[in-house]
Amino acid sequence: MSKKGSSRFIPLIIALSVVIGIVIGTFYTKHYSSNRLGIINGSSNKLNALLRVIDDQYVDTVNMVDLVEKAMPQILGELDPHSTYIPAKDLEDVVSELESSFSGIGIQFTIQNDTIHVNSVIQGGPSEKVGMMAGDRIVSVDDSLFVGKEVTNEKAMKTLKGPKGSQVKIGVKRPSEKDILTFDIIRGDIPQNTIDAAYMIDDEYGYIQITKFGRSTHIELLNALAQLKHKGSKGLIIDLRGNTGGYMEAATWMVNEFLPQGKLIVYAQGRKYKRLDEYFANGTGSCQDLPIVVLIDEGSASASEIFAGAIQDNDRGTIVGRRSFGKGLVQQPINFNDGSAIRLTIARYYTPSGRCIQRPYENGKDQNYEMDLYNRYAHGEFFYKDSIKMDESQRYSTGNGRPVYGGGGIMPDIFVPQDTTGLTSYSTEVFTKGLTVQFAFQYTDKNREKLNKYDTEESLLKYLRQTGVLEQFIRYADSKGVKRRNILIQKSQKLLERNLYGNIIYNMLGREAYIKYINDSDKTVQQAIDVLKKGEAFPKAPEIIENPATDNNDDAKEKTIAKADCKSQSSTERIYA
């Protein structure tokens, strides 16, 4: 055959080759994978391919949805301590925790002896409108018995909460009534405050305690500031102890209230994001000249550390307490079609001086990271300032030239050790077993009619001191297996009374009254008041700056920043519904 003739068949030969190739490829895909001859190329495709192989060929039937749900947390756990997977069933609860309200029946409850006990009824809420009262026991929901060991905090919340406008029928056993009372309650919006207390701590200074940074925190702060200013506040204590964070935007808007225009609040930086999200004060703050003291401790994390770091680095206020937690990772929410989501770390937060808030960690399971707070306690950091070793390679300067240190968390300007006054083996045992909280609830429940006569913290406290509450508690603790030890009880008397009285005040008058009572003997709060009275709330520049050539050298500072290791957060619980 001539070359000219054969060339006519070339297109046909190519077409046949393509078709044969497709047929062979399909055959191999369907059949040869069963003989493990298929090759899975590319790490990004391995997981999908592995799941397909398991689903197609594994010896037993596999619940693929369940397998994926278990694998997701394991994969993210290999990245960092705070990238997380949130199953669809939990996402609503995670999100609603920081929202300004939720839909429910409007009660605060605890579970005692397998029964829901109503601690308080939210004023103006659905339950108050139908006549429910503190002290009621919920025994049925929608005509079904709702008591027993299967009634957990989680199950109770999911049952009592629900869409706004939906109805739920609640059966209640009230101690003063023989018969079961029934209430048809229309669920409604229940405000979820993030500021637990805002009051004048003395004639001159205000106090605000913020428990988390939620959607409504900035508005709540503005309202609290307005009230305190109206009462003549000349200075302010902002208590962020135990505040685990929340929305970063809430923290930045709060800091904005205290900083002059143009001051840097925080910035973030990551592999894909260079100087991501720089936040500066816009000059509209209502308290730019008000002296402030910020309280932090090892439980203060994330947004709390952004707030404290911005105040400290801008020399705007004094930080009092203990070193904060050290969580400064930026999580990006990413939602999936099935209602689940991940929170993926994409950057790290830095204070205005360039300090990385995040403490070091190793990728994956880092036991030292998990045990950090325990290790701090064991090394004496909660009790002795000298136990905290500062790394000179992570030394930075505030606007006034004061030295501050990176390495994770915010170190306070004034260290206040954890108060161990009155701690003995007896008090430790009763606290560990939660006996003071349990007794206080039962005491309140039995004596509610008498205690209702006292509508202020001072009058209720006076009554409690006259009724021998401590002795009643000692007998109660003895019945629970903690034997009376008179010498130790005498040493712990003030501490035990403080806890007992405080919990009873909480049960009767609410959280703000409880906080007022506890703050009266809180050494960190007292230190903050002293700072304000002495006019030391605005930190000043040091008289002598060590190594000024190094501190003022931009190249040296950049090297320091680059060197910083930032690679590496009961049954008697009071719940709202």
C-alpha positions, 0 to 999 in steps of 0.5 A, spaced: 500 500 500 502 506 498 504 512 503 498 516 500 493 510 501 495 509 508 495 516 510 487 516 508 486 511 514 490 515 519 484 519 522 480 512 522 486 509 526 486 514 531 479 514 532 479 507 534 485 508 538 481 513 543 475 509 543 479 502 545 483 506 550 476 509 553 473 502 553 480 499 556 480 504 561 473 503 564 474 496 564 480 497 569 476 502 573 471 497 574 475 490 575 482 491 576 481 496 582 478 489 585 485 486 584 488 492 588 492 494 581 489 501 581 494 507 582 491 513 587 495 519 585 495 525 588 495 526 596 489 531 595 485 525 591 487 520 596 481 521 601 476 521 596 479 515 593 480 511 599 472 512 601 470 510 594 474 503 595 472 502 602 464 503 600 465 499 594 469 493 596 470 493 604 468 486 607 463 488 611 457 494 610 460 500 613 456 507 615 460 512 610 457 518 614 459 515 620 466 514 618 467 521 615 464 524 621 469 520 625 475 522 621 474 530 620 476 531 627 482 527 627 485 530 620 484 537 623 487 535 630 493 534 626 494 541 624 493 546 631 489 546 637 484 550 635 482 548 628 475 544 629 470 540 626 463 542 628 457 536 627 451 539 624 447 537 630 452 541 634 453 547 630 446 551 632 448 551 639 455 553 638 453 559 634 447 561 639 452 561 645 455 568 642 448 571 639 444 576 643 438 571 644 436 565 643 428 562 643 426 558 649 422 558 655 426 563 659 428 559 666 435 558 669 435 551 672 440 546 675 439 538 675 438 535 682 437 528 683 435 527 676 430 532 676 430 539 673 430 545 678 428 552 676 433 556 679 430 563 677 425 565 672 427 571 667 424 577 668 419 578 662 420 571 659 415 566 657 415 562 663 414 568 668 408 570 664 404 564 665 406 564 673 412 559 673 416 560 679 423 559 682 423 553 686 419 549 681 421 542 679 419 540 672 417 533 671 413 532 665 414 536 658 408 535 653 405 530 657 411 525 657 415 524 664 421 528 664 425 525 670 431 520 671 438 519 669 437 520 662 435 528 663 442 531 662 443 538 661 444 537 654 437 534 653 434 539 657 436 545 653 434 541 647 427 540 649 426 546 653 429 551 647 425 551 640 423 555 635 420 562 637 412 562 637 412 554 638 408 551 644 410 547 650 406 544 655 410 543 662 408 539 668 411 542 674 411 540 682 411 546 686 413 544 694 407 548 696 402 545 692 399 538 692 398 537 685 402 537 679 401 544 675 401 545 668 403 551 664 402 552 656 408 556 654 409 560 648 417 560 647 420 567 645 426 570 644 430 570 651 436 575 651 443 572 652 447 578 656 455 578 656 456 583 661 454 580 668 455 586 672 456 593 671 455 597 678 459 603 682 464 599 686 465 605 690 463 612 690 468 614 685 469 608 680 465 603 676 466 596 675 464 591 669 465 584 668 464 581 661 464 573 661 464 573 653 465 577 647 458 576 643 454 579 638 451 584 643 457 586 647 459 592 644 451 595 645 451 592 652 458 596 654 455 602 651 449 602 656 453 600 662 458 606 661 452 611 660 449 608 667 456 609 670 457 615 667 451 618 670 453 615 677 459 619 677 464 614 675 471 617 674 475 611 672 473 604 670 475 596 672 474 592 666 474 584 669 476 579 663 478 574 668 475 567 665 473 570 659 474 565 653 473 570 648 468 570 642 467 575 636 474 578 635 469 584 632 466 585 639 473 586 642 475 591 637 469 595 637 470 595 645 477 597 645 475 603 640 471 606 645 478 607 649 483 609 644 484 615 640 484 616 633 489 612 629 491 607 634 492 600 632 488 595 636 490 588 633 492 585 626 493 578 623 498 575 619 498 568 616 501 564 610 496 566 605 495 573 609 500 578 610 498 583 615 490 581 614 485 585 618 489 591 621 484 594 626 485 602 628 481 606 632 477 611 629 476 616 634 469 616 636 470 612 642 466 615 648 471 614 654 478 616 650 480 619 657 477 615 662 482 611 667 481 604 666 484 598 669 483 591 666 483 584 670 486 578 666 488 571 669 489 564 666 482 563 663 482 570 659 483 568 652 482 570 645 478 576 644 480 578 651 487 578 650 486 582 644 483 587 648 488 587 654 494 587 649 491 593 645 490 597 652 497 595 654 501 596 648 498 603 647 499 605 654 492 606 655 491 602 661 494 598 667 493 590 666 492 587 673 492 579 675 496 573 672 498 571 665 493 570 660 491 563 656 495 565 650 490 563 644 491 568 638 489 563 632 484 566 627 479 561 625 475 562 619 468 559 619 467 554 613 460 551 612 458 544 609 451 543 605 449 538 610 449 543 616 456 541 619 462 546 619 469 547 620 473 552 624 480 553 620 486 556 623 488 561 617 492 566 621 495 569 628 493 575 632 498 580 634 498 586 638 500 593 636 507 592 638 508 586 634 507 580 640 504 574 637 498 572 642 498 565 641 503 560 645 507 555 642 505 549 640 507 543 636 502 540 630 498 535 632 497 532 639 501 536 643 501 534 651 505 540 653 500 544 650 494 541 653 497 541 660 499 548 660 495 550 665 496 545 670 504 546 668 503 553 670 500 551 676 505 546 678 511 551 677 508 556 681 506 561 676 499 562 679 503 564 686 510 567 684 511 572 679 519 570 679 516 563 676 515 566 670 521 566 665 521 572 660 525 570 654 529 576 652 529 574 644 521 576 645 522 583 648 517 588 645 516 596 647 509 599 648 508 606 645 511 609 651 517 605 651 515 600 656 518 593 655 513 587 654 514 580 652 511 575 647 511 568 647 504 567 648 499 570 652 498 577 655 503 578 662 500 583 666 503 590 668 501 588 676 501 581 678 496 578 683 497 571 685 492 566 686 489 567 693 490 561 697 487 564 704 483 559 708 485 553 703 486 546 707 485 539 705 478 540 708 475 546 704 479 543 698 475 536 698 468 540 699 469 544 693 472 538 689 465 535 690 461 541 689 458 540 696 458 548 697 454 549 691 449 543 692 448 545 699 446 552 697 441 550 692 438 545 697 438 551 703 435 556 698 430 551 696 427 549 703 428 557 705 425 560 699 419 563 703 424 566 708 429 569 704 424 572 699 424 578 704 431 580 703 431 584 696 438 586 697 445 583 698 446 587 704 440 585 708 440 577 705 447 577 708 446 580 715 440 574 715 445 569 713 450 571 718 445 570 724 442 563 722 448 558 723 449 556 715 456 554 716 454 549 722 448 546 717 453 545 712 458 542 716 453 537 718 451 536 711 458 535 708 459 529 714 453 526 711 456 526 704 462 523 707 467 529 708 468 528 716 468 534 721 475 536 722 474 542 727 481 545 726 481 545 719 474 548 719 476 554 723 482 555 718 477 555 712 471 558 716 472 565 712 473 561 705 467 556 707 462 562 709 464 566 703 462 560 698 456 559 702 453 566 702 455 567 695 452 561 692 445 563 696 446 570 694 446 568 687 440 563 687 436 569 690 438 575 687 442 573 681 449 574 678 450 581 679 449 581 687 453 575 687 459 578 684 458 584 688 459 580 694 465 576 692 468 583 689 468 585 696 474 581 698 477 580 692 484 582 692 485 583 685 479 587 685 482 591 691 489 592 687 485 595 681 482 600 686 488 602 689 491 603 682 485 608 680 486 611 687 493 613 686 492 615 679 496 610 676 492 607 671 495 611 665 502 607 665 508 612 664 514 611 660 520 608 664 526 613 666 531 609 663 530 605 657 535 599 657 539 598 650 535 604 646 539 602 640 536 596 640 529 598 642 529 603 637 532 600 631 527 598 626 532 592 623 533 589 630 525 589 631 524 586 625 529 580 626 526 580 633 519 579 630 521 574 625 525 570 630 519 569 635 516 562 635 509 563 634 508 556 630 507 553 635 485 554 649 456 538 673 450 536 675 449 543 679 451 547 673 446 553 672 443 552 665 439 557 661 433 555 657 
